[in-house]
Amino acid sequence: TRAPKQITYPDVCTWYGALCFAKETGNDGLAARLALRFEPLFATEAPLLPLPNHVDNTVFGAVPLELYMQTRDIRYLLMGKHMADAQWTPPPAGAKDDTPEARAWTAKGLTWQTRLWIDDMFMITMVQAQAFRATGERLYIDRAAKEMVVYLDELQRPNGLFYHAPDVPFFWGRGNGWMAAGMAELLRSLPQDNPDRPRILEGYRKMMASLLKHQAADGMWRQLIDDGDSWPETSGTGMFAFAMITGVKNGWLDARTYGPAVRKAWLALVTYIDENGDVRDVCEGTNKKADRQYYLDRKRVTGDLHGQAPVIWCATALLR
């Protein structure tokens, strides 16, 4: 295998999940190992740090912010805050990223990294929610909420789900999973008096109700959510289960309705973990394409972090 050029968002999702799991279980040894693994990023491995120039890179800030909350080491706070702040600091005039589109989003009070892909609503809201949790500064969570409303208004379909892209009319599992998990993470910390909270809660509940209808008899959700001929897929299932667990625990969803669905999903999901702790039937990294067969033919991989992370999130949410 080739050495990685930088830390990627699946690494971030898994690292963040593992840190949260260590905290909920009181596993100080695991937490210490996860922090120790970060240490070279302050020195010899600094070139692996992603630049905060794209949603998939900027989400990295969620990890140092979690480490700061658990250790109070100021180095983590400075690094994480830098990532969160960069997401709302427009590129300098004349820079490669200083585009008319970026300027237009900035003028609306949104991040210049806005692109209206459903993945963004985990990548953007995660780092901003973490910055709020770490600092207590409302600015971070309020702007994430404003961004979420724009995505809901633009992209949520009448059935509560989301096309992979406006020009790709397919309800891809993991793409919708990012939206579900992002709303759950945002609502978990969004203050009750935030003016956008009712709208986000409405969009979240609408999505959860639709997912309930499309859950397969075995408890899983499929690669294409509404396509009975597509295969059960673990990363999307993990994200949907996480969003529902969080909703039931926080009282946003009716426990009698959603509790059994969540239990069924979790019990199904754990059967996809092999003896090495690797999750199988994870859809490989996927671009958009306006072709049903493209989604059905995606490789089902084992141990991919896109699938590992949501299973850890679910376990953590069950313990919260």
Secondary structure as GFF3:
##gff-version 3
##sequence-region A 1 320
A	DSSP	alpha_helix	9	25	.	.	.	ID=ss1
A	DSSP	alpha_helix	28	38	.	.	.	ID=ss2
A	DSSP	three_ten_helix	39	42	.	.	.	ID=ss3
A	DSSP	three_ten_helix	46	48	.	.	.	ID=ss4
A	DSSP	alpha_helix	55	58	.	.	.	ID=ss5
A	DSSP	three_ten_helix	59	61	.	.	.	ID=ss6
A	DSSP	alpha_helix	62	71	.	.	.	ID=ss7
A	DSSP	alpha_helix	74	86	.	.	.	ID=ss8
A	DSSP	alpha_helix	100	107	.	.	.	ID=ss9
A	DSSP	alpha_helix	120	135	.	.	.	ID=ss10
A	DSSP	alpha_helix	138	155	.	.	.	ID=ss11
A	DSSP	alpha_helix	173	189	.	.	.	ID=ss12
A	DSSP	alpha_helix	197	214	.	.	.	ID=ss13
A	DSSP	alpha_helix	234	250	.	.	.	ID=ss14
A	DSSP	alpha_helix	255	269	.	.	.	ID=ss15
A	DSSP	three_ten_helix	270	272	.	.	.	ID=ss16
A	DSSP	beta_strand	282	283	.	.	.	ID=ss17
A	DSSP	alpha_helix	292	296	.	.	.	ID=ss18
A	DSSP	beta_strand	300	301	.	.	.	ID=ss19
A	DSSP	alpha_helix	305	319	.	.	.	ID=ss20
###
